[in-house]
Amino acid sequence: MKTNPFILILWCVLSLVITPAQARSADSGSLLIRNVTVITADATLSKRPQNVLIEHGKIQSIGTQQFKAETIIDGSGQYLIPGLIDSHVHLRGVPGVPEGELEQAEFYQQAVAQIPKSYLYAGFTTLLDLVNTKTFIDGWNSQPLAPKAHFCAPAPIPKGYPIALIPDEALQTTDAARYVLHDRHSHLHPEVADPELHTPSHLVSAMKADGARCVKIFYEKGFGKVKNLPVPSEAIVRELVTEAHKKNLPVFLHGNSQESYEFALATGVDMVVHGLWNAPPSTTPAELENIAQRLIKAKIAVQPSVQVIYGEQELLNPEFLQQPAIRHYMLAELINWYKTPVGQWMSNDIGSYFGKDAVLSDEQKYQKVKAVYQPLFDRVRKVSLPLNQKSLLVFGSDTPSGPIYTQFPGLNGRMEMDRWLAMGIPLADLFKALTIGNAKRMGLEKDIGSVAKHKQADLLLLGKNPLEDITAYDTISWVILQGKPIARDSLSAQKINKNL
């Protein structure tokens, strides 16, 4: 990822009580958030306002007693929650910009630099990239102001998804093929050089040594113009699952069809990372309910990632780029580029499927695509609700799922929250999925995911109660990142927009 160096934030050392109106972040050895309502891991409110003492990046004490600290934030009337966790992102590049298209433009470099701040602006302090490597993630985490990123190591088969979409020359010059899986049970797949280096056992050991948090496999036969891609055999995936579990690594499956869900049930993976969007038109609600119950019995979780479908739909929304909130996440120059004919390439591609037989207005295309996608949303909801009742619904936005500007970092995760609410997921369950639920899935519950003594101080201070109103997530006043308070306004792309 090409980025300009970030400008380091100078922290004002204060000995007085500070509020968002009075001060920016402060560089200090200790921080006290005073008189604040704490929301616990089980989504309950503290019975009385608490004082939360933070030192050396960790929560040292929580109670009603008076603590001394170099920096004090008055949390009266506000709510303290853990930083949010998005367990399905892709951190390379700028959404909607083809590789090489704008890399020399100054505003593109500014957009790249803004992306970590946009995640933080939305309250996401921890991210899980589901297809990446140690080298890239180490580079991301070296930035002075960014959410902490972890990664899932991909195990594609030769010529399968997503490796089939990568040009051969790119495969030779990147580490994209590092974890390619040799499927010895299938004679239909191309051979790999040094098959012994691509066995489940060898790959999982390499992934674990690299610091991967999970293993990702793919059951995808194609979409759009890409068709008939090979998929792994059940036998090789069962071997991979066995080896991964020996190393305490969960296995996530990319799949969004009824067929892929059956594959998940047959192979014993830990999670399917997309909703069940695609199924034969004859599939009944009872059949979807049956799939949900079988997933529950097998304890297989699902990331519905509803915003993937909404993101495609919203490409045809003529009002999308006019929304005021977008300017907190995207640079004004980038927004203007998205509006150009070149920037609308993906929108035009999708729109062409709905305008072949007649000349349709932009609004007519938008309404038509909404009608086409509605059955997909209905299927996802039908499967998601029973899973949520058993704590098997996992929050992940898939930001971005493709070259789509409607799935911009930070903003996309915030929109995914709205999709959960629209599906009928209670706000308390959404809160837990965004925090302790994802922390547990990533094996990080001892460090993050709740406001608790000795945990890392990645926290958010909100003006509203998120258990009562989803717009509470829009009222963040402070982002506490590893114990350092950052005024949310300072993270907005508007800071750059005003200087353009």
Buried (B, 14 or more C-beta within 10 A) or exposed (E): EEBEEEEEBEBEEBEEEBBBEEBBBBBBEBBBBBBBBBBBBEBEEBEEBBBBBBBEBBBBBBEEEEBEBBBBBBBEEBBBBBBBBBBBBBBEBBBBBEEEBBEEBEBBBBBBBBBBBBBBBBBBBBBBBBBBBBEBBEEBEEBEBBBBBBBBBBBBBBEBBBBBEEEEEEEEEEEBBBBBBBBBBBEEBEEBEEEEEBBBBBBBBBBBEBEBBBBBBBBBBBEEEEEEBBBBBBEBBBBBBBBBBEBEBBBBBBBBBBBBBBBBBEBBBBBBBBBBBBBEEEBEEEBBBEBBBBBBEBEBBBBBBBBBBBBBBBBBBEEBBEEEEBBBBBBBBBBBBBEEEEBBBBBEEBBEEBBEEEEBEBEBBBEBBBEEBEBBBEBBBBBBBBBBEBEBBBBBBBBBBBBBBBBBBBBBBBBBBBBBEEBEBEBBBBBBBBBBBBBBBBBBBEBBBBBBEEBBBBBBBBBBBBBEEBEBBBBBBBBBBBBBBBBBBBBBBBEBBEEE
